[in-house]
Amino acid sequence: MKRLLVLFALLFVAACDDGDSDSGGMVTPTLPGTDVPSTFVGVYRGTLEVTAEALGIRETDSFPITVTVTEDARIRFDGDDPDETFTVGLNNDGSFSGNLPITEDDCQGTVGVTGTVDGTTVSGTVSGDGKCNSGGLDFDVTLSGTFNATRS
């Protein structure tokens, strides 16, 4: 089960679609070409806490997370390995979300992320569900979790 939790957590860190930018009235200085406040740009460090459930077994684990908000209105989630990095678009109100189908050797499913950035913190939720096969046994897996990071 620990291997499964780690696999789904890594899939989260490697999965998300780009979001779209909205326009709206912001009073704070914004990034060139966007309506995203420039105060959002920076590096945030924190923790991703994930719970995976399969075959009636539930396991929770925590992972360090680094979130970078770039000047092109993107949020990059960095893992320990380049394959564990993904980027999602940031809306002008600080919200972001995305979903991506996952296909790995032993598992197939969907992982999604939703969150907000306010210039001092990035926080949100992660969820996913899929089907895995291990040793000829097919089973459902669900994933849920939260992440919080503070600007460093």
Wavefront OBJ file of the C-alpha trace (Angstrom):
o trace
v 0.000 0.000 0.000
v 2.895 2.359 0.740
v 4.131 1.884 -2.855
v 0.635 2.692 -4.130
v 0.402 5.860 -2.025
v 3.784 7.034 -3.277
v 2.815 6.210 -6.897
v -0.407 8.216 -6.708
v 1.303 11.105 -4.913
v 3.964 11.210 -7.621
v 1.256 11.024 -10.266
v -0.325 14.080 -8.654
v 2.949 15.936 -8.818
v 3.281 14.972 -12.481
v -0.275 15.722 -13.586
v -2.394 18.762 -14.385
v -3.781 20.682 -17.376
v -3.033 24.356 -17.986
v -5.748 26.714 -16.730
v -6.991 29.838 -18.434
v -6.387 33.397 -17.247
v -9.403 35.576 -16.493
v -9.505 39.315 -16.719
v -10.950 41.434 -14.008
v -10.484 44.679 -12.167
v -7.421 44.454 -9.934
v -6.114 47.467 -8.062
v -2.670 46.010 -7.344
v 0.133 46.057 -9.960
v -0.245 43.161 -12.368
v 2.118 41.045 -14.389
v 2.685 42.251 -17.971
v 0.135 40.747 -20.353
v -2.066 39.408 -17.533
v -4.327 40.638 -14.770
v -2.488 38.538 -12.174
v -1.094 40.570 -9.237
v 2.710 40.778 -9.328
v 2.741 40.130 -5.567
v 1.872 36.482 -6.317
v 5.303 35.864 -7.940
v 7.697 33.918 -5.728
v 8.701 30.577 -4.250
v 6.487 28.888 -1.660
v 7.569 25.895 0.434
v 5.330 23.563 2.368
v 3.762 20.145 2.659
v 1.475 17.909 0.621
v -0.512 15.506 2.808
v -2.143 12.669 0.883
v -4.453 9.816 1.877
v -4.820 6.827 -0.423
v -7.478 4.147 0.002
v -7.576 0.739 -1.658
v -8.877 -2.700 -0.706
v -10.241 -1.321 2.574
v -6.800 -0.041 3.566
v -6.231 3.652 4.191
v -2.778 5.215 4.391
v -1.712 8.839 4.860
v 1.700 10.308 4.159
v 3.287 13.765 3.847
v 5.690 15.042 1.225
v 7.619 18.336 0.990
v 6.418 20.550 -1.839
v 7.888 23.599 -3.567
v 5.499 25.822 -5.507
v 6.825 28.576 -7.778
v 4.586 31.308 -9.182
v 6.274 32.674 -12.289
v 6.026 36.027 -14.056
v 4.103 34.422 -16.932
v 1.150 33.676 -14.584
v 1.999 30.012 -14.119
v 2.285 27.889 -11.016
v 4.958 25.199 -11.070
v 4.905 22.347 -8.552
v 8.413 20.912 -8.185
v 9.161 17.379 -7.107
v 12.535 15.835 -6.298
v 12.813 14.553 -9.871
v 12.172 16.531 -13.110
v 9.494 13.963 -14.002
v 7.609 15.034 -10.863
v 7.097 18.642 -12.022
v 4.005 20.150 -13.611
v 2.740 23.620 -14.449
v -0.778 25.037 -14.308
v -2.136 28.457 -15.324
v -3.081 31.001 -12.662
v -6.288 33.041 -12.804
v -6.261 36.734 -11.847
v -8.101 36.021 -8.584
v -5.345 33.608 -7.515
v -7.278 30.429 -8.261
v -6.017 27.468 -10.262
v -7.265 23.985 -11.109
v -6.682 21.158 -13.518
v -7.240 17.468 -14.218
v -5.228 14.924 -16.093
v -5.837 11.284 -17.004
v -3.074 9.043 -15.632
v -1.822 5.917 -17.349
v 0.985 4.058 -15.613
v 2.084 0.434 -15.784
v -0.077 -0.676 -12.866
v -2.659 2.140 -12.552
v -5.038 4.242 -14.640
v -7.163 7.099 -13.362
v -7.587 10.832 -13.027
v -5.806 13.216 -10.682
v -7.017 16.763 -10.083
v -5.795 19.805 -8.190
v -7.627 22.946 -7.059
v -6.167 25.804 -5.075
v -5.443 29.466 -4.502
v -2.438 31.734 -4.079
v -2.635 35.045 -2.211
v 0.968 36.297 -2.222
v 1.879 34.828 1.169
v 0.513 31.287 0.860
v -0.500 28.679 -1.705
v -3.042 26.108 -0.587
v -5.468 23.661 -2.069
v -6.711 20.137 -2.474
v -5.822 17.142 -4.560
v -8.112 14.256 -5.440
v -8.021 11.279 -7.689
v -9.480 7.908 -8.439
v -8.364 5.044 -10.528
v -8.004 1.339 -11.049
v -4.815 -0.549 -10.375
v -3.577 -4.083 -10.877
v -1.045 -5.744 -8.634
v -0.183 -9.410 -8.823
v -3.217 -10.101 -11.033
v -5.619 -8.402 -8.571
v -7.683 -5.483 -9.905
v -8.773 -2.875 -7.352
v -10.036 0.704 -7.075
v -7.902 3.442 -5.555
v -8.994 6.848 -4.274
v -6.713 9.712 -3.376
v -7.427 12.859 -1.375
v -5.234 15.423 0.204
v -4.304 18.996 0.924
v -1.262 21.142 0.366
v -0.112 24.322 2.064
v 3.011 26.329 1.292
v 4.313 29.648 2.615
v 6.274 32.184 0.607
v 9.980 31.932 1.379
l 1 2 3 4 5 6 7 8 9 10 11 12 13 14 15 16 17 18 19 20 21 22 23 24 25 26 27 28 29 30 31 32 33 34 35 36 37 38 39 40 41 42 43 44 45 46 47 48 49 50 51 52 53 54 55 56 57 58 59 60 61 62 63 64 65 66 67 68 69 70 71 72 73 74 75 76 77 78 79 80 81 82 83 84 85 86 87 88 89 90 91 92 93 94 95 96 97 98 99 100 101 102 103 104 105 106 107 108 109 110 111 112 113 114 115 116 117 118 119 120 121 122 123 124 125 126 127 128 129 130 131 132 133 134 135 136 137 138 139 140 141 142 143 144 145 146 147 148 149 150 151 152
